[in-house]
């Protein structure tokens, strides 16, 4: 591959090859061997397309975290340190001249970008319920969103005063937000939208406890219906929060399953009453029965090679695709079968990041 400076790839070392024939029409190499018969080699089938940020710019070094696409075919990439990157027409050949970087300080062409001393992590991108603009979860006490009309990051007026990394957001309506954070727990924010740029009118932090310990670190969010928030806690399992009654319930998956699966990294909806939980020690399937849950564990014993699940997306066929610390896993919840891709099928990445999983609602592409 030209992108790898034509480095050689050792495929087999156990073949004594005496003759070869190339079928250029079908892209097949036939080889006559000593003791192994006739061997057929074909080009590897590519499963994925890789967009490697360090090949686009040597100045970009942050991990990919938040991911989103819009109806214009633009891919938006939140990074851990380099702000927000805009990639227009991501399905076509990438033109580096069209790529841009955004931060609260402004906008730059990617070809001119230099990070310098500033550090702008973007953990979450969430399209607003109305219009094209989208919310941006960063790591301070401020709220930001991207405005298509202004083509820049807009800071919402005021502050929620709690230092926090924003990893999830739910719009109850056009002026009430529920913000899920790593550091300050769950926060309700009420906006004043009478100004051109919204302002924070008031906010309230909800305190949840388990075994006399306050839960303040949430990595993920799944919204069931329009009033139940399921929060993935770093170290304390799952929290079910009713935004109408302000009631919560904590579920320790470790206690229920006897496995160390309370450190939750991601959540993925399967259907209205069924979701999957990615943890640092395996996958958990959760069936909801009213206020009760029925969890079941999926790990090495069930064929899951890598148990640290950083992200999960579901495709149209109901198959789960999981980014782990060692490869990408394809898992069928119906049959229980799984397959791990580790630097295979075109995948050039071995370790995946928290927050970095997304399914495009426009064409079904998985990231």
Secondary structure, DSSP 8 states (H G I E B T S, - for coil): -GGGTT------SS--EEEEEEETTTTEEEEEESSS-EEEEE----------HHHH-TT--S-EEEEEE-TTS-EEEEEEEB-EEEETTTTS---GGG-EEEETTEEEEGGG---TT--EE--EEEE-SSSS-EEEE-SSS--EEEETTTTEEEE-BS---S--EEEEEEEEETTEEEEEEESS-EEEEEEE-SSSS-EEEEEEEE-EEETTEEE-BEEEEEEETTTEEEEEEBTTEEEEEETTTTEEEEE-HHHHHSSS--BEEEEEEEETTEEEEEETTEEEEEEEETTEEEEEEESGGGT-S---EEEEEE-TTSEEEEEETTEEEEEETTT--EEEESS-TT---S---TT---B-TTT--B-
